[in-house]
């Protein structure tokens, strides 16, 4: 097993290590998916169904459109 690490920036962004990008065949602009299951997180290249699902939800998330809401719930 190989373990790779990356640091979070102040904006909670991280660089995906080169070995991971190569293993997942990721290119700049690709979407990634995070699968959360019983405390484990799996990172993978997003599939078309993932993107369609996210797009379908966008219209239902209007309650998060205001900066005050973003600030109030940012610690969740």
Steps between C-alpha positions, in 0.01 A plus 500: 500500500622850417403798712532851358426826677408855404441815707181705498526867411311773683217445250491124579657410165761229457729392219436147376838325498646408161477124566126534574441715190676239288316207659162667438603647162401847623555808289453869586128580499387142571235453767570272793261317730532429871328186626438503876420166661529415871776751567701413191541737207575383148608742230432415137453665165137610473284300259231653278231372740669687789495824303139452390394437861680811625349708219150370583542610864622851423152645465393363838779663697388862482505532879882515479510799263571767759841586644350522852388136470842397371665667799250359752541142381867505398609299804270203428 
